[in-house]
Amino acid sequence: MRDDSSFIELRARQRALALLDSGSARELLDPFEGVMSPWLEKQGIVPQADDGMVVMKGTLNGQSTVVIAIEGTFQGGSMGEVSGAKMAGALELAAEDNRNGVPTQAILCLETGGVRLQEANLGLAAIADIHAAIVDLRQYTPVIGIIAGTVGCFGGMSIAAALCSHLIVTREARLGLNGPQVIEQEAGIDEYDSRNRPFIWSMTGGEIRYQSGLVDALVKDGVQAVKHAVDEALAQGVPAQHRSENYAFYLDRLSRFDTAQQASTATIHQVFAPEVKS
């Protein structure tokens, strides 16, 4: 794989391999283990042997690292009981490594629409376990999140992204608590047209999220660009204050927004603009 090839176009397994040192990767619970959802087939949905979740253990620049990558092409990257347990378990094992004196880094490739509706409560419980595992692990080592495209990161997994120590996105990425179709269904097409791609990206795209301070790095699509951003994020170490710990700042900013008006890129900039001290 060339270093200048597209990162977005890679499948989850290829992304994990691209990030780790060549020859160091080994997959945990790979497809040959046959660990898949017991619920999908009952609803007429063909399951996948790894349930759309790839867990690779190896090294990055010689440092022990686990890469957890969601396969966005399977069920829209949605999270169920098995896939969620794989991610949460991998993060928990990384935290145990660190507690036992084995420094282990974690990188999350997030391409997910959130919880899998066919496994609603089980999926939600798994996502809660993921949140807890990220908060535990980030005490010891930076947890790096990557949202590249094309699915984006929505639902409960957008909270997982917000809990990461450092978050990297491309311009093609999207990040939001609710997906465009969900907002349109609840609020109406006049409020939010999910087919209006320029509008959607102006509200939830990687560039506006970076400009709003909700992510840490905006990179061009490319394996080398993403790897360089990951290296820089890891070099920064554990933040003195994680973004999620600064909730008072965000609550204050959101409380100033007039919900009676249509949101726009301009209003987003206004809400999150840094205060100028006189």
TORSEVO-406925 format. One record per residue: residue in three letters; x, y, z of N, C-alpha, C in turn. Coordinates in pm, whole numbers, padded with zeros to 5 digits, always signed. Example, Ala and Ser with C-alpha at 12.3 -4.5 7.8 and 13.67 -1.06 7.14 Angstrom:
REM residues 2
ala+01319-00569+00780+01230-00450+00780+01320-00330+00780ser+01285-00225+00708+01367-00106+00714+01290+00003+00787
REM end
This chain:
REM residues 278
met+00084-00120+00000+00000+00000+00000+00088+00125+00000arg+00063+00217-00092+00140+00340-00097+00098+00432+00017asp+00194+00507+00069+00164+00599+00178+00073+00712+00136asp+00067+00742+00003-00016+00853-00043-00153+00805-00090ser-00186+00677-00068-00316+00627-00109-00424+00678-00016ser-00550+00669-00062-00663+00720+00015-00684+00639+00143phe-00702+00706+00253-00737+00639+00379-00887+00612+00382ile-00965+00704+00326-01110+00690+00327-01154+00564+00254glu-01088+00533+00143-01130+00421+00061-01091+00285+00119leu-01010+00284+00223-00970+00157+00285-01082+00099+00369arg-01092-00034+00371-01183-00101+00462-01121-00101+00601ala-01198-00141+00701-01153-00133+00840-01023-00209+00863arg-01014-00330+00811-00895-00412+00833-00773-00348+00769gln-00792-00290+00651-00681-00223+00582-00637-00099+00658arg-00731-00028+00717-00696+00091+00794-00609+00055+00914ala-00649-00050+00984-00572-00093+01101-00430-00133+01060leu-00419-00209+00953-00288-00253+00906-00202-00135+00861ala-00267-00034+00800-00193+00082+00752-00135+00164+00867leu-00202+00164+00981-00158+00246+01093-00047+00181+01174leu-00048+00049+01184+00051-00021+01267+00181-00043+01191asp+00288-00063+01266+00418-00093+01205+00406-00218+01119ser+00471-00214+01003+00465-00326+00910+00512-00456+00976gly+00430-00560+00963+00466-00691+01015+00437-00712+01162ser+00388-00608+01231+00366-00621+01376+00223-00660+01412ala+00131-00647+01319-00011-00660+01352-00057-00805+01363arg-00138-00831+01463-00210-00958+01471-00354-00926+01511glu-00447-00992+01447-00588-00961+01471-00643-01046+01584leu-00717-00984+01673-00782-01053+01784-00927-01081+01745leu-00975-01202+01770-01111-01242+01732-01134-01214+01584asp-01049-01271+01500-01062-01249+01356-01181-01328+01300pro-01213-01310+01172-01331-01376+01114-01330-01528+01129phe-01213-01590+01137-01208-01735+01150-01258-01783+01287glu-01264-01689+01383-01320-01724+01514-01473-01734+01506gly-01531-01672+01404-01676-01681+01383-01759-01615+01491val-01705-01510+01553-01781-01439+01657-01873-01338+01589met-02000-01369+01584-02095-01282+01513-02223-01267+01594ser-02303-01170+01556-02427-01143+01628-02524-01260+01619pro-02584-01300+01731-02685-01406+01726-02824-01353+01692trp-02835-01222+01674-02967-01161+01658-03004-01127+01514leu-02906-01103+01429-02935-01055+01295-03005-01160+01209glu-02956-01283+01213-03013-01387+01128-03160-01411+01160lys-03197-01395+01285-03337-01414+01325-03428-01311+01261gln-03369-01199+01217-03447-01093+01154-03424-01087+01004gly-03368-01196+00949-03349-01204+00805-03231-01125+00754ile-03137-01091+00843-03019-01014+00805-02898-01107+00808val-02821-01110+00701-02703-01196+00696-02596-01140+00789pro-02553-01217+00890-02449-01168+00981-02312-01169+00916gln-02215-01109+00983-02078-01106+00932-01987-01169+01037ala-01886-01245+00990-01805-01327+01079-01732-01249+01187asp-01704-01120+01164-01638-01040+01268-01732-00934+01324asp-01858-00939+01285-01962-00843+01326-01924-00699+01297gly-01840-00680+01195-01807-00543+01152-01713-00469+01244met-01639-00544+01328-01547-00480+01421-01411-00548+01411val-01307-00471+01378-01172-00524+01362-01086-00475+01477val-01021-00569+01546-00931-00536+01657-00792-00589+01623met-00697-00498+01608-00558-00534+01574-00465-00490+01687lys-00377-00579+01726-00275-00548+01826-00139-00554+01757gly-00055-00456+01782+00078-00451+01723+00157-00338+01783thr+00244-00279+01703+00321-00165+01751+00305-00048+01654leu+00320+00071+01707+00324+00193+01627+00449+00269+01670asn+00542+00283+01578+00673+00340+01611+00738+00265+01727gly+00717+00133+01726+00777+00047+01827+00703+00038+01959gln+00595+00116+01974+00518+00119+02100+00395+00029+02088ser+00369-00052+02189+00251-00139+02190+00125-00057+02166thr+00044-00102+02069-00074-00025+02027-00186-00120+01987val-00308-00083+02023-00425-00153+01973-00502-00058+01883val-00539-00106+01764-00621-00029+01671-00755-00100+01659ile-00862-00025+01683-00998-00079+01675-01070-00004+01564ala-01109-00077+01460-01166-00013+01341-01304-00070+01312ile-01400+00019+01293-01538-00020+01261-01553-00027+01109glu-01614-00135+01061-01637-00152+00918-01768-00082+00879gly-01754+00034+00817-01871+00114+00783-01962+00054+00678thr-01911-00043+00600-01994-00102+00495-02086-00211+00548phe-02068-00256+00672-02155-00358+00731-02255-00293+00824gln-02383-00298+00787-02489-00241+00869-02461-00094+00904gly-02401-00022+00809-02372+00120+00830-02280+00146+00947gly-02196+00046+00979-02105+00062+01092-02176+00064+01226ser-02301+00019+01230-02379+00026+01353-02327-00072+01457met-02352-00038+01583-02297-00112+01695-02401-00204+01757gly-02365-00332+01770-02451-00429+01835-02383-00489+01957glu-02443-00595+02009-02390-00657+02130-02247-00707+02111val-02222-00780+02002-02091-00842+01982-01986-00739+01942ser-02018-00656+01843-01919-00556+01797-01884-00461+01910gly-01985-00419+01986-01959-00329+02098-01874-00393+02206ala-01900-00523+02233-01822-00594+02334-01676-00609+02289lys-01655-00628+02158-01518-00639+02108-01441-00510+02130met-01504-00397+02100-01436-00268+02120-01413-00241+02268ala-01517-00257+02349-01504-00230+02492-01399-00322+02555gly-01402-00451+02518-01306-00546+02573-01163-00512+02537ala-01140-00470+02413-01005-00433+02369-00954-00312+02447leu-01040-00214+02469-01002-00096+02546-00973-00131+02692glu-01055-00220+02748-01034-00264+02886-00902-00339+02901leu-00868-00423+02804-00741-00495+02808-00623-00398+02798ala-00638-00294+02716-00532-00193+02704-00512-00121+02836ala-00622-00091+02906-00610-00027+03037-00540-00119+03137glu-00572-00249+03132-00505-00344+03221-00356-00352+03190asp-00322-00351+03060-00181-00349+03022-00109-00232+03089asn-00169-00113+03079-00107+00006+03136-00094-00005+03287arg-00196-00059+03353-00189-00075+03498-00081-00176+03539asn-00055-00270+03449+00046-00373+03476+00185-00335+03426gly+00203-00208+03391+00334-00161+03351+00370-00186+03206val+00269-00216+03123+00292-00234+02979+00220-00122+02905pro+00288-00010+02877+00222+00102+02810+00163+00059+02676thr+00034+00081+02659-00036+00040+02536-00124+00153+02488gln-00100+00198+02367-00175+00308+02306-00302+00252+02241ala-00398+00341+02215-00524+00299+02151-00564+00398+02043ile-00603+00345+01928-00652+00426+01816-00786+00368+01772leu-00886+00455+01759-01020+00414+01719-01052+00472+01582cys-01083+00387+01485-01129+00432+01354-01280+00424+01353leu-01345+00539+01357-01489+00547+01382-01566+00576+01254glu-01634+00476+01203-01725+00491+01088-01854+00424+01129thr-01944+00499+01191-02059+00436+01255-02180+00527+01262gly-02294+00467+01237-02419+00539+01252-02475+00533+01392gly-02403+00468+01484-02450+00457+01621-02502+00317+01650val-02601+00309+01737-02651+00179+01781-02723+00107+01667arg-02713-00024+01665-02782-00109+01568-02926-00129+01616leu-03022-00080+01541-03160-00082+01588-03211-00223+01614gln-03158-00322+01540-03202-00460+01560-03158-00514+01696glu-03061-00448+01759-03009-00493+01888-03011-00379+01988ala-03117-00299+01983-03121-00168+02048-03065-00166+02189asn-03131-00233+02284-03086-00223+02423-02949-00285+02444leu-02923-00398+02379-02793-00462+02391-02683-00373+02332gly-02714-00309+02219-02618-00219+02157-02593-00096+02242leu-02698-00041+02301-02683+00076+02387-02598+00044+02510ala-02620-00075+02568-02541-00116+02683-02393-00130+02645ala-02368-00184+02525-02230-00199+02479-02164-00064+02458ile-02238+00032+02402-02183+00166+02381-02150+00233+02515ala-02235+00211+02615-02206+00265+02748-02077+00204+02803asp-02056+00075+02777-01931+00010+02820-01810+00072+02749ile-01828+00105+02621-01720+00169+02545-01685+00305+02605his-01788+00383+02637-01764+00514+02699-01683+00499+02827ala-01724+00407+02913-01655+00387+03040-01511+00342+03017ala-01491+00256+02917-01356+00204+02890-01264+00313+02838ile-01316+00405+02754-01234+00515+02705-01191+00605+02820val-01286+00639+02907-01255+00727+03020-01151+00662+03112asp-01160+00531+03130-01063+00460+03213-00925+00462+03147leu-00919+00425+03020-00791+00413+02950-00721+00546+02933arg-00795+00654+02910-00731+00782+02880-00659+00843+02999gln-00672+00783+03117-00591+00825+03231-00443+00794+03208tyr-00418+00687+03131-00283+00635+03118-00216+00670+02985thr-00295+00681+02882-00240+00700+02747-00341+00774+02662pro-00297+00851+02564-00394+00916+02476-00477+00812+02399val-00606+00834+02395-00696+00754+02311-00725+00839+02188ile-00680+00793+02071-00690+00872+01949-00810+00825+01868gly-00896+00918+01831-01010+00887+01745-00986+00942+01605ile-01025+00864+01504-01014+00907+01363-01151+00890+01298ile-01202+00999+01241-01323+00992+01159-01284+01038+01020ala-01283+00945+00926-01234+00977+00793-01347+00995+00692gly-01447+00913+00693-01554+00908+00593-01561+00766+00543thr-01670+00726+00479-01777+00810+00429-01903+00802+00516val-01905+00715+00615-02024+00699+00698-02038+00813+00796gly-01927+00856+00855-01933+00956+00960-01941+00889+01095cys-01972+00966+01198-01982+00915+01334-02101+00981+01402phe-02200+00899+01437-02326+00953+01490-02375+00871+01609gly-02483+00918+01669-02545+00847+01780-02455+00842+01901gly-02469+00734+01979-02390+00718+02099-02241+00712+02073met-02203+00674+01950-02061+00669+01920-02002+00807+01895ser-02086+00908+01870-02034+01045+01863-01990+01090+02003ile-02055+01036+02105-02011+01064+02242-01877+00996+02268ala-01861+00874+02216-01732+00805+02227-01622+00888+02161ala-01653+00945+02045-01555+01030+01976-01519+01151+02062ala-01620+01211+02125-01596+01330+02208-01513+01297+02333leu-01517+01171+02376-01441+01130+02494-01295+01102+02462cys-01262+01089+02334-01123+01062+02297-01031+01176+02340ser-00906+01141+02368-00808+01242+02407-00780+01339+02294his-00770+01287+02173-00746+01367+02053-00832+01309+01941leu-00892+01398+01862-00983+01355+01755-00934+01413+01623ile-00919+01324+01524-00868+01361+01391-00979+01339+01289val-00998+01436+01198-01101+01422+01095-01046+01468+00960thr-01113+01426+00855-01090+01480+00722-01206+01573+00688arg-01194+01646+00578-01304+01731+00533-01426+01647+00497glu-01403+01524+00454-01513+01436+00414-01588+01375+00533ala-01533+01386+00652-01593+01328+00772-01718+01405+00813arg-01801+01338+00890-01916+01404+00954-01923+01356+01098leu-01968+01445+01185-01978+01413+01328-02101+01481+01385gly-02190+01404+01446-02309+01462+01505-02380+01362+01594leu-02458+01412+01690-02529+01322+01779-02639+01247+01704asn-02710+01317+01617-02813+01252+01535-02774+01262+01387gly-02801+01156+01313-02774+01157+01170-02875+01243+01094pro-02840+01287+00972-02929+01374+00894-03068+01318+00873gln-03077+01187+00842-03209+01128+00817-03295+01129+00943val-03232+01108+01058-03306+01109+01184-03360+01249+01213ile-03277+01350+01193-03321+01488+01218-03435+01525+01123glu-03419+01489+00995-03524+01521+00898-03656+01452+00936gln-03647+01327+00980-03767+01254+01017-03839+01318+01135glu-03762+01369+01231-03822+01425+01352-03863+01572+01335ala-03781+01649+01261-03805+01794+01252-03867+01838+01121gly-03862+01752+01018-03919+01788+00889-03812+01833+00791ile-03842+01818+00664-03744+01849+00559-03715+01998+00550asp-03812+02081+00588-03787+02225+00584-03681+02266+00687glu-03674+02192+00793-03575+02220+00898-03440+02161+00863tyr-03440+02039+00805-03313+01969+00781-03331+01874+00664asp-03282+01915+00549-03294+01833+00427-03173+01741+00417ser-03194+01612+00445-03082+01518+00448-03021+01492+00312arg-03087+01536+00204-03033+01517+00068-02947+01636+00023asn-02948+01741+00102-02872+01862+00068-02730+01847+00122arg-02644+01786+00041-02509+01753+00088-02428+01876+00130pro-02426+01986+00054-02350+02104+00100-02398+02153+00236phe-02531+02152+00256-02586+02196+00384-02543+02103+00497ile-02551+01971+00474-02515+01873+00577-02369+01890+00618trp-02280+01901+00519-02138+01915+00552-02108+02051+00615ser-02187+02153+00582-02165+02284+00644-02202+02283+00791met-02284+02185+00831-02330+02177+00970-02252+02075+01052thr-02220+01960+00991-02159+01851+01067-02030+01798+01005gly-01983+01861+00898-01862+01815+00830-01736+01838+00911gly-01628+01770+00870-01503+01777+00942-01449+01918+00957glu-01464+01999+00853-01407+02134+00856-01474+02222+00961ile-01607+02221+00965-01678+02305+01062-01658+02253+01205arg-01646+02122+01220-01621+02067+01354-01481+02108+01403tyr-01386+02114+01311-01251+02158+01348-01251+02307+01383gln-01318+02387+01300-01324+02531+01325-01396+02563+01456ser-01486+02475+01497-01561+02496+01622-01485+02449+01744gly-01370+02386+01724-01292+02338+01836-01338+02206+01893leu-01425+02137+01818-01476+02008+01865-01388+01891+01824val-01293+01915+01735-01192+01815+01700-01056+01885+01701asp-00950+01805+01700-00817+01860+01720-00733+01875+01595ala-00762+01795+01492-00681+01801+01371-00767+01775+01250leu-00750+01857+01147-00818+01841+01018-00711+01807+00915val-00723+01690+00852-00619+01645+00760-00678+01613+00624lys-00594+01616+00523-00634+01572+00390-00644+01420+00389asp-00727+01369+00298-00738+01224+00286-00606+01166+00235gly-00554+01070+00306-00430+01004+00266-00372+00927+00382val-00319+00810+00357-00262+00728+00464-00152+00803+00537gln-00062+00867+00463+00050+00937+00527+00002+01054+00609ala-00098+01128+00560-00150+01244+00634-00213+01200+00765val-00289+01092+00761-00353+01042+00882-00249+00990+00981lys-00151+00914+00932-00048+00861+01020+00033+00974+01085his+00061+01078+01009+00135+01192+01064+00054+01259+01175ala-00077+01275+01154-00163+01337+01255-00170+01250+01380val-00174+01116+01362-00175+01026+01476-00045+01039+01555asp+00069+01044+01485+00198+01060+01552+00202+01188+01634glu+00151+01297+01576+00152+01425+01648+00061+01419+01771ala-00054+01354+01756-00146+01344+01869-00086+01261+01982leu-00024+01150+01948+00038+01066+02050+00152+01139+02119ala+00226+01218+02044+00339+01292+02100+00293+01395+02203gln+00170+01443+02191+00117+01541+02286+00085+01479+02421gly+00069+01348+02422+00041+01279+02548-00101+01301+02596val-00124+01268+02722-00257+01283+02782-00282+01431+02809pro-00393+01486+02759-00421+01629+02781-00434+01662+02930ala-00396+01783+02964-00415+01828+03103-00562+01830+03138gln-00646+01864+03039-00791+01859+03056-00853+01806+02928his-00928+01698+02939-00996+01646+02821-01113+01736+02784arg-01146+01737+02657-01255+01822+02609-01385+01795+02686ser-01412+01670+02713-01537+01635+02782-01541+01685+02925glu-01424+01715+02982-01420+01767+03118-01448+01917+03121asn-01450+01979+03004-01476+02122+02993-01623+02147+02957tyr-01710+02065+03015-01853+02070+02978-01917+02204+03012ala-01870+02272+03116-01931+02400+03154-01918+02502+03041phe-01803+02501+02973-01782+02592+02861-01884+02567+02750tyr-01903+02441+02715-01993+02408+02605-02140+02430+02643leu-02176+02399+02767-02313+02425+02810-02345+02573+02805asp-02248+02656+02847-02267+02800+02843-02287+02849+02700arg-02203+02800+02607-02214+02843+02468-02347+02799+02407leu-02386+02676+02432-02511+02625+02373-02633+02696+02430ser-02625+02739+02556-02738+02808+02618-02764+02943+02553arg-02665+02996+02482-02680+03127+02418-02748+03117+02281phe-02760+02996+02229-02815+02980+02094-02967+02987+02096asp-03021+03068+02007-03166+03084+01994-03219+02969+01907thr-03285+02872+01969-03333+02755+01896-03449+02786+01803ala-03503+02907+01811-03613+02944+01722-03564+02976+01582gln-03433+03000+01568-03378+03035+01437-03314+02912+01372gln-03307+02915+01239-03241+02808+01164-03091+02817+01183ala-03032+02707+01225-02887+02705+01243-02818+02718+01108ser-02699+02773+01108-02620+02790+00986-02473+02786+01025thr-02388+02782+00924-02245+02785+00950-02206+02911+01027ala-02269+03023+00990-02238+03150+01056-02274+03145+01205thr-02391+03087+01237-02430+03082+01377-02342+02985+01456ile-02296+02878+01392-02206+02784+01458-02076+02855+01493his-02023+02932+01397-01901+03009+01424-01923+03106+01539gln-02040+03168+01540-02070+03266+01643-02078+03200+01781val-02143+03086+01789-02159+03016+01916-02023+02974+01974phe-01935+02924+01888-01810+02868+01937-01690+02960+01923ala-01713+03085+01880-01602+03179+01865-01536+03205+02000pro-01403+03208+02002-01334+03233+02131-01365+03374+02181glu-01376+03384+02313-01401+03515+02372-01276+03601+02368val-01294+03729+02337-01182+03821+02332-01182+03901+02463lys-01076+03884+02540-01068+03953+02669-01014+04095+02649ser-01081+04188+02709-01038+04329+02695-00931+04361+02796
REM end
